[in-house]
């Protein structure tokens, strides 16, 4: 199993700006509604009126696994164990299990939560987790590849954001929240509202307390936001840069070699399960075979023609995304 960490809190680099912008826009939305400029419904306004930025989300927990992230990783392990009890026994043994994470608390704790799902409450305390070397070429090869860092580009995504579909979405969302004429929200502010909507959704997996900021976006608006994110990943690690495809494939050389060796081995001393948890970039690089290829090239100009595309970041890269390979006798 090779997976991404569970739901997390905002990164240290984004949290201060997220708090500042979302809080300021929230306050203005209340004013806009009371002055008759917003077109949100009464029930959505009640969500906005009762909302505040969670005071527990501070820089001390930035980037860390959220409680919902722990729960989803724990539940994921329970579902896999129910499906494959002979591969995933409920009693821990170092002969059966190999756990390997990557740097940062969210990966370490995601593995702990997964172990709890397998072995019961606090079951992770009896499990052995591999030490993480530095540099970690196995789980974070992209961090040490200067060529990969140099070729990351967001030209197509940024161009789409200045195009007609995205700007129409900006106008619609702004008008719904009461921002008109010279007060229309900026692209960066719209992006932060969309990101925060996603965060609050992932923190509340039971949807008992929906995020008011999700109400700002219609289904059509959300599709435009999604396409912008798809362009980001498509040209960052996906199939948009065909000349760099060999590089992306080779960045996952070590994990793929490890998987092939393990799957082909008949050594009775091998583990029953090898479980890895890491970064979203490494997970997407692992998927860089033809699993999500086959679309016409995604560009800033063909959003309307890509409604049936396979490459959707919301499907490919959710929190706790995972790829499992199982050998059958």
VEXTORPA-13895 format. One record per residue: x, y, z of N, C-alpha, C in turn. Coordinates in steps of 0.2 Angstrom, whole numbers, padded with zeros to 4 digits, always signed. Each point is the difference from the previous one (the first is absolute). Layout:
// VEXTORPA-13895
XYZXYZXYZ/...
// end
This chain:
// VEXTORPA-13895
+0004-0006+0000-0004+0006+0000+0004+0006+0000/-0001+0005-0005+0003+0006+0000-0005+0005+0000/+0000+0005+0005-0005+0005+0001+0002+0006+0002/-0005+0005+0000+0001+0007+0002-0003+0000+0007/+0003+0005+0004-0002+0001+0007-0008+0002+0000/-0003-0001+0006-0007+0002+0001-0001+0008+0000/-0006+0002+0001-0001+0007+0000+0004+0004+0005/+0002+0006-0002+0005+0004+0004-0003+0007+0001/+0003+0003+0005-0001+0007+0000+0004+0004-0005/-0001+0006-0001+0003+0004-0005+0008+0000+0002/+0004+0001-0006+0007+0000+0001+0002+0007+0003/+0006+0000+0003+0003+0006+0004+0000+0006-0005/+0001-0002-0006+0001+0005-0005-0006+0004-0002/-0006-0004+0001-0006+0003-0003-0005+0002+0006/+0001-0002+0006-0005+0001+0005-0001+0007+0002/+0006+0004+0001-0001+0007+0002-0005+0004-0005/+0002-0001-0007-0004+0003-0005-0007-0002+0000/-0001-0007+0001-0006-0003+0000-0005+0004+0005/+0003+0000+0006-0004+0003+0006-0002+0007-0002/+0005+0004-0002-0001+0007-0001-0005+0001-0006/+0001-0003-0006-0005+0001-0005-0007-0002+0001/+0000-0007+0002-0007-0003+0001-0004+0004+0006/+0004+0002+0005-0004+0004+0005-0002+0007-0002/+0004+0003-0004-0002+0007-0002-0006-0001-0005/+0000-0005-0005-0005-0001-0005-0006-0002+0004/+0000-0004+0005-0006-0002+0004-0003+0006+0003/+0004+0004+0003-0003+0006+0003-0004+0005-0005/+0003+0000-0006-0003+0005-0005-0006-0004-0003/+0000-0006+0000-0006-0004-0003-0006+0002+0005/+0001+0000+0006-0005+0001+0005-0003+0007-0001/+0004+0005-0001-0002+0007-0002-0003+0000-0006/+0002-0003-0006-0003+0000-0006-0007-0003+0000/-0001-0005+0004-0007-0003+0000-0004+0004+0004/+0002+0003+0005-0005+0005+0004-0001+0006-0003/+0004+0002-0005-0002+0006-0004-0003-0002-0007/-0002-0006-0001-0003-0003-0006+0004-0001-0006/+0006+0000+0001+0004-0001-0006+0002-0007-0002/-0001-0005+0005+0002-0007-0002-0007-0004-0001/+0001-0005-0004-0006-0004-0002+0001-0007+0003/+0003-0001+0005+0000-0007+0003-0007-0001+0004/-0002-0006+0000-0006-0001+0004+0000+0000+0007/-0005+0001+0003+0000+0001+0008+0003-0006+0004/-0001-0006-0002+0004-0005+0003+0007+0000+0000/+0003+0002-0006+0007+0001-0001+0002+0006+0004/-0004+0005+0000+0002+0006+0004+0001-0002+0007/-0005-0004+0003+0001-0003+0007+0007-0003+0001/+0002-0004-0005+0006-0003+0001+0006+0005+0000/+0000+0005-0004+0005+0005+0000-0001+0004+0007/-0006+0001+0002+0000+0004+0006+0002-0003+0007/+0000-0007-0001+0002-0004+0006+0007-0003+0000/+0003+0002-0006+0007-0002-0001+0005+0004+0003/+0006-0003+0002+0006+0003+0002+0006-0004-0001/+0005+0003-0002+0006-0005-0001+0002-0003+0006/+0001-0007+0000+0001-0004+0006+0006+0002+0003/+0000+0003+0007+0005+0002+0003+0006-0005+0002/-0002-0006-0001+0004-0006+0002+0005-0001-0006/-0001+0003-0006+0004-0001-0006+0005+0006+0000/+0006-0002+0003+0005+0005+0001+0007-0002-0003/+0005+0004+0000+0006-0002-0003+0003-0006+0003/-0002-0002+0006+0002-0006+0004-0002-0006-0003/-0006+0000-0004-0002-0006-0003+0000+0000-0007/+0003+0006-0003+0000+0001-0007+0003-0006-0004/-0002-0003-0005+0002-0005-0004-0001-0007+0003/-0002+0000+0007-0001-0007+0003-0006-0003-0002/+0000-0007+0001-0006-0004-0001-0006+0003+0004/-0006+0000-0003-0006+0003+0004-0003-0006+0003/-0005+0001+0005-0003-0006+0003-0004-0004-0005/-0003+0003-0005-0004-0003-0005+0005-0004-0005/+0006+0002-0001+0006-0004-0003+0001-0006+0003/+0001+0001+0007+0001-0007+0004-0005-0005-0001/-0007+0003+0001-0005-0005-0001-0001-0003-0007/+0002+0004-0005-0001-0003-0007+0006-0005-0001/+0006+0001+0003+0005-0005-0001-0002-0006+0004/-0002+0001+0006-0002-0006+0004-0006-0004-0003/-0005+0003-0003-0005-0003-0003+0002-0004-0006/+0005+0003-0004+0002-0003-0006+0004-0007+0002/+0004+0000+0005+0003-0006+0002-0005-0005+0002/-0006+0002+0003-0005-0005+0002-0003-0003-0006/-0001+0004-0005-0004-0002-0006+0005-0005-0004/+0006+0001+0000+0005-0004-0004+0001-0007+0004/+0000+0001+0007+0000-0006+0004-0006-0005-0001/-0006+0003+0000-0006-0004-0001+0000-0003-0007/+0003+0003-0005+0001-0003-0006+0005-0005-0001/+0006+0001+0004+0006-0005-0001+0002-0002+0007/-0004-0003+0004+0003-0002+0007+0006-0004+0000/+0001-0005-0005+0006-0004+0000+0006+0004-0002/+0000+0006-0003+0006+0004-0002+0001+0005+0006/-0006+0002+0003+0001+0005+0005-0003-0002+0007/+0004-0005+0003-0002-0002+0007-0001+0005+0005/-0005-0001+0005-0001+0005+0005+0005+0000+0006/+0004-0004+0000+0005+0000+0005+0007+0002-0004/+0003+0005+0003+0007+0002-0003+0005-0005+0001/+0004-0001-0005+0006-0003+0000+0005+0003-0005/+0006+0001+0002+0005+0003-0005+0001-0004-0006/-0001-0007+0001+0001-0004-0006-0006+0001-0005/-0005+0002+0002-0006+0001-0005+0000+0007-0003/+0002+0005+0004-0001+0007-0002+0006+0004-0001/+0000+0004-0005+0006+0005-0001-0004+0007-0001/+0002+0005+0004-0003+0007+0000+0006+0005-0002/-0001+0004-0005+0005+0005-0002-0004+0006-0002/+0002+0006+0004-0003+0006-0002+0005+0005-0003/-0002+0006+0000+0005+0005-0002+0000+0006+0005/+0004+0005-0001+0001+0005+0005-0006+0004+0000/-0002+0003+0006-0005+0004+0002-0005-0005+0004/-0003+0004+0005-0005-0003+0005-0006-0004-0003/-0002+0003-0006-0006-0002-0003+0000-0007-0003/+0007-0002-0002+0001-0006-0003+0001-0005+0006/+0004+0002+0005+0001-0005+0006-0007-0002+0003/-0004+0005+0001-0006-0001+0004-0005-0003-0004/+0000+0001-0007-0004-0004-0004+0001-0008+0000/+0007-0002+0001+0001-0007+0001-0002-0002+0006/+0001+0004+0005-0002-0002+0007-0008-0001+0000/-0004+0004-0003-0007-0001-0001-0002-0006-0003/+0004-0001-0006-0001-0006-0004+0001-0007+0005/+0005+0001+0004+0002-0006+0004-0005-0001+0006/-0003+0006+0002-0006-0001+0005-0006-0003-0003/-0001+0001-0007-0005-0003-0003+0001-0008-0001/+0006-0002+0000+0002-0007-0001+0000-0003+0007/+0002+0003+0005+0002-0003+0006-0004+0002+0006/-0005+0005-0001-0004+0003+0006+0003+0006+0003/-0003+0003+0004+0001+0006+0003+0007+0000+0003/+0004+0005-0002+0007+0000+0002+0005-0006-0002/-0003-0003-0005+0004-0006-0003+0006+0002-0003/+0001+0007-0002+0006+0002-0003+0006+0000+0004/-0002+0000+0007+0006+0000+0005+0004-0006+0000/-0003-0006-0002+0004-0006+0000+0003-0001-0007/-0002+0004-0005+0003-0001-0007+0007+0003-0001/+0004-0002-0004+0006+0002-0002+0000+0004-0007/+0002+0006+0001+0000+0005-0006+0007+0001-0002/+0002-0001-0007+0006+0001-0002+0003+0007+0001/+0006+0001+0002+0003+0007+0000+0001+0003-0007/-0001+0007+0000+0000+0003-0006+0007+0003-0001/+0004-0002-0005+0006+0003-0001+0000+0007-0003/+0005+0004+0000+0001+0006-0003+0007+0000-0004/+0000+0001-0007-0006+0001-0004-0004-0006-0001/-0006+0000-0001-0005-0005-0001-0002-0001-0008/+0005-0003-0003-0001-0001-0007-0006-0005-0002/-0002-0004+0005-0005-0005-0001-0007+0003-0001/-0002+0004+0005-0006+0003+0001-0001+0008-0002/+0006+0003-0001+0000+0007-0002+0005+0001-0005/+0000-0004-0005+0005+0001-0006+0000+0007-0003/-0007+0002-0001-0001+0007-0003+0004+0006+0004/+0001-0001+0006+0003+0005+0004+0007+0001-0002/+0003-0005-0002+0007+0000-0002+0002+0000-0007/-0005+0002-0004+0001+0000-0007+0000+0007-0003/+0006+0003-0001+0000+0007-0002-0004+0001-0007/+0000-0005-0004-0003+0001-0007-0008+0000+0001/-0002-0004+0005-0007+0000+0001-0002+0007+0003/+0004+0002+0005-0002+0007+0003+0000+0005-0006/+0004+0000-0004+0001+0005-0006-0006+0000-0005/-0003-0006-0001-0005+0000-0005-0007+0001+0002/-0001+0000+0007-0007+0002+0002-0002+0006-0003/-0006+0000-0003-0002+0006-0003-0008+0001+0001/-0003+0006+0000-0007+0000+0001-0003+0005-0005/+0004+0000-0006-0002+0005-0005-0007-0001-0002/-0002-0006-0002-0006-0002-0003-0006+0001+0006/+0001-0002+0006-0005+0002+0005-0001+0007+0001/+0006+0004+0000-0001+0007+0001-0004+0004-0006/+0002-0003-0006-0003+0003-0006-0008-0002+0000/-0002-0006+0002-0007-0002+0001-0003+0005+0005/+0003+0002+0005-0003+0004+0005-0001+0007-0002/+0003+0002-0005-0001+0007-0004-0005-0001-0005/-0002-0006-0002-0005-0001-0006-0007+0001+0002/-0004-0001-0005-0007+0002+0001-0004-0004+0004/+0001-0007+0000-0004-0004+0005+0002+0001+0007/+0006+0001+0002+0002+0001+0007-0002+0007+0002/+0000+0005-0004-0002+0007+0002-0007+0000+0000/-0004-0003-0004-0007-0001+0001-0002-0003+0007/+0004-0005+0002-0001-0003+0006+0001+0005+0006/+0005+0004-0001+0002+0005+0005-0006+0005+0001/-0002+0002-0006-0006+0005+0001-0006-0003+0003/-0002-0006-0001-0005-0003+0002+0000-0001+0008/+0006-0003+0002+0001-0001+0007+0000+0007+0004/+0004+0005-0003+0000+0006+0003-0007+0003+0001/-0004+0000-0005-0007+0003+0000-0004-0004+0005/+0000-0007+0001-0003-0003+0005+0001+0002+0007/+0006+0001+0001+0003+0002+0007-0001+0008+0001/-0002+0004-0005-0001+0007+0001+0005+0004-0002/+0005-0002-0004+0006+0004-0003-0001+0002-0007/-0002+0006-0001-0001+0002-0007+0005+0006-0002/-0001+0001-0007+0004+0005-0003+0007+0000+0002/+0003+0006+0003+0007+0000+0001+0002-0004+0006/-0005-0003+0004+0001-0004+0006+0000-0008-0002/+0000-0002-0006+0000-0007-0002+0006-0003+0003/-0001-0006+0002+0006-0004+0004+0006-0001-0005/+0006+0000+0002+0005-0002-0004+0001-0007-0001/+0004-0002-0005+0001-0008-0001+0002-0003+0006/+0005+0003+0003+0003-0003+0006-0004-0001+0006/-0005+0005+0000-0005-0001+0006-0005-0005-0002/-0002-0001-0006-0005-0005-0002+0004-0007+0001/+0006-0001-0001+0004-0006+0000+0000-0002+0008/+0001+0005+0004+0001-0001+0007-0007-0002+0003/-0006+0003-0002-0006-0002+0002-0002-0008-0002/+0002-0001-0006-0001-0007-0003+0004-0005+0004/+0007+0002+0002+0004-0005+0004-0003-0001+0007/-0002+0006+0003-0003-0001+0007-0006-0004+0000/-0004+0001-0006-0006-0004+0000+0002-0008+0000/+0005-0002-0003+0002-0006+0000+0003-0003+0006/+0004+0005+0004+0002-0002+0006-0006-0001+0005/-0004+0004+0000-0006-0001+0005-0004-0006-0002/+0000-0002-0006-0004-0006-0002+0004-0006+0003/+0007+0000-0001+0004-0006+0002+0000+0000+0008/+0000+0005+0003+0000+0000+0008-0007-0002+0003/-0005-0001-0004-0007-0002+0002-0002-0005-0005/+0002-0006+0001-0002-0006-0004-0007-0002+0000/-0003+0002+0005-0007-0002+0001-0005+0006-0003/+0003+0005-0002-0004+0006-0003-0006+0002+0005/+0002+0000+0006-0006+0002+0005+0001+0008+0000/+0005+0003-0002+0001+0007+0001+0003+0003-0006/-0004+0000-0006+0003+0002-0006+0004+0007+0000/+0005+0000-0004+0004+0007-0001-0005+0005-0003/+0000+0006+0002-0004+0005-0003+0003+0002-0007/+0007-0001+0000+0004+0003-0006-0002-0005-0006/-0002-0006+0001-0001-0004-0005-0007+0002-0004/-0004+0004+0004-0006+0003-0003+0001+0005-0005/+0006+0003+0000+0002+0005-0005+0001-0003-0007/+0001-0006-0001+0001-0003-0006-0006-0004-0003/-0002+0001-0005-0005-0004-0004+0004-0006-0002/-0004-0005-0003+0003-0006-0003+0005+0002-0005/-0003+0004-0005+0004+0003-0005+0006+0003+0002/+0000+0004+0005+0005+0004+0003+0006-0005+0002/-0003-0005+0004+0005-0005+0003+0004-0004-0006/-0004-0001-0006+0003-0003-0005+0006+0004-0003/-0001+0006+0000+0006+0005-0003+0005+0000+0005/-0001+0000+0007+0005+0000+0005+0004-0007-0001/-0004-0005-0001+0004-0007-0001+0004+0000-0006/-0002+0003-0005+0004-0001-0006+0006+0004+0001/+0000+0006+0003+0006+0004+0002+0005-0005+0004/-0002-0003+0005+0004-0005+0003+0003-0005-0004/-0005-0003-0004+0003-0005-0005+0005+0002-0004/+0000+0006-0003+0005+0003-0004+0007+0001+0004/-0001+0002+0007+0006+0000+0004+0004-0007+0000/-0004-0005+0002+0003-0006+0001+0002-0004-0007/-0004+0002-0005+0002-0003-0007+0006+0002-0002/+0002+0007+0001+0006+0002-0003+0006+0000+0005/-0002-0001+0007+0005-0001+0005+0003-0007+0000/-0004-0005+0000+0002-0007+0000-0003-0004-0005/-0005+0002-0003-0004-0004-0005+0002-0001-0007/-0004+0000-0004+0002-0002-0007+0000+0007-0005/+0000+0005+0004+0001+0007-0004+0006+0001-0003/+0006-0002+0003+0007+0001-0002+0002-0007-0002/-0001-0002-0006+0001-0006-0003+0008-0001+0000/+0004+0005-0001+0007+0000-0001+0003-0002+0007/-0004+0000+0005+0003-0001+0007-0003-0007+0002/-0003-0003-0004-0004-0006+0003+0005-0006+0003/+0006+0000-0004+0005-0005+0002+0002+0002+0007/+0001+0006+0001+0003+0002+0007-0005-0002+0005/-0007+0002-0001-0005-0002+0005+0000-0007+0002/+0000-0004-0005+0000-0007+0001+0006-0003+0004/+0006+0003-0002+0006-0002+0004+0000+0002+0007/-0003+0006+0002+0000+0002+0007-0003-0005+0005/-0004-0004-0003-0003-0006+0004+0004-0006-0001/+0006+0000-0002+0003-0006-0001+0001-0005+0006/+0002+0003+0005+0001-0004+0006-0006-0003+0003/-0006+0003+0001-0006-0003+0002-0002-0005-0004/+0000+0001-0007-0003-0005-0005+0005-0006+0000/+0006+0001+0001+0005-0006+0000-0002-0004+0006/-0001+0003+0006-0002-0003+0006-0006-0004+0000/-0005+0003-0004-0007-0003+0000+0001-0006-0005/+0004+0000-0005+0001-0005-0005+0003-0006+0003/+0006+0002+0004+0003-0006+0004-0004-0003+0005/-0004+0004+0003-0004-0003+0006-0006-0005-0004/-0003+0003-0005-0005-0004-0003+0002-0006-0003/+0006+0000-0003+0003-0006-0003+0004-0005+0004/+0001+0002+0007+0004-0004+0004-0004-0006+0003/+0003-0006+0001-0003-0006+0003+0004-0001+0007/+0003+0005+0002+0003-0001+0007-0005+0000+0005/+0000-0006+0004-0004-0001+0006+0001+0005+0005/+0006+0004+0000+0001+0004+0006-0002+0007-0002/-0003+0001-0006-0003+0007-0002-0006+0002+0005/-0001+0007+0000-0006+0002+0004-0006-0002-0004/-0005+0000+0003-0007-0001-0004-0002+0006-0003/+0002+0006+0003-0003+0007-0003+0006+0005+0001/+0001+0004-0005+0005+0005+0001-0005+0007-0002/+0000+0004+0005-0004+0006+0000+0004+0006+0001/-0001+0005-0005+0003+0006-0001-0004+0006+0000/+0002+0005+0003-0005+0006+0000+0005+0006-0001/-0002+0005-0005+0004+0005-0001-0003+0006-0003/+0003+0004-0004-0002+0006-0003-0005+0000-0006/-0004+0005-0001-0004-0001-0006+0004+0000-0006/+0006+0004-0001+0004+0000-0006+0002-0007-0001/+0003-0003+0005+0003-0007-0001-0005-0005-0002/-0006+0001+0003-0006-0005-0002-0002+0001-0007/+0000+0006-0002-0002+0002-0007+0005-0003-0005/+0007+0001+0002+0005-0002-0005+0000-0008+0000/-0002-0003+0005-0001-0008+0000-0005-0002-0005/-0005+0005-0001-0006-0002-0005+0002+0002-0007/+0006+0002-0001+0002+0003-0007+0000-0005-0005/-0002-0007+0001-0001-0004-0006-0007+0002-0003/-0003-0004-0004-0005+0003-0005-0007-0001+0004/+0000+0000+0006-0006-0001+0004-0005+0006-0002/+0002+0006+0000-0005+0006-0001+0002+0003-0007/+0003-0003-0004+0002+0003-0007-0006-0002-0005/+0000+0003-0006-0005-0001-0005-0004+0006-0002/+0000+0005+0004-0004+0006-0001+0004+0004-0006/-0004+0004-0003+0003+0005-0004+0004+0005+0004/+0005+0003-0002+0004+0004+0004-0004+0006+0004/+0001+0000+0006-0004+0005+0004+0004+0007-0001/-0004+0005-0002+0003+0007-0001-0005+0005+0003/+0002+0006-0001-0004+0006+0003-0006+0001-0005/+0000-0003-0006-0005+0002-0005-0005-0006+0000/+0001-0006+0002-0005-0005-0001-0004-0003+0006/-0001+0005+0005-0004-0002+0006-0007-0003-0002/-0004+0003-0005-0006-0003-0002+0000-0007-0003/+0006-0001-0003+0000-0007-0004+0003-0005+0005/+0001+0001+0006+0004-0005+0005-0005-0002+0005/-0006+0000-0001-0005-0002+0005+0000-0007+0002/+0003-0004-0005+0000-0007+0001+0007-0003+0002/+0005+0005+0002+0007-0002+0000+0001-0005+0006/+0005-0003-0001+0002-0005+0005+0004+0003+0006/+0004+0005-0002+0005+0004+0005-0004+0005+0004/-0002-0003+0006-0004+0005+0004+0004-0001+0007/+0003+0006+0002+0003+0000+0007-0004-0002+0005/-0006+0002+0000-0005-0002+0006-0001-0007+0001/+0001-0004-0006-0001-0007+0000+0007-0004+0002/+0005+0003-0003+0007-0003+0000+0003+0001+0007/-0001+0006+0002+0004+0003+0006-0003+0002+0006/-0005-0004+0002-0004+0002+0007+0005-0001+0005/-0001+0003+0006+0003-0002+0006-0001-0008+0001/+0005-0003+0003+0000-0007+0001+0000-0004-0007/+0001+0003-0005+0001-0004-0007+0005-0006+0001/-0002-0006-0003+0005-0005+0001-0001-0005-0006/+0006-0003-0001+0000-0005-0006+0003-0007+0004/-0004-0005-0001+0001-0006+0003+0001-0005-0006/+0006-0004+0001+0001-0006-0005+0000-0006+0004/-0003-0005-0002-0001-0006+0004+0002-0006-0005/+0004-0004+0003+0001-0006-0004-0004-0006+0002/-0003-0003-0005-0005-0006+0001+0004-0006-0002/-0001-0006+0004+0003-0006-0002-0004-0003-0006/
// end
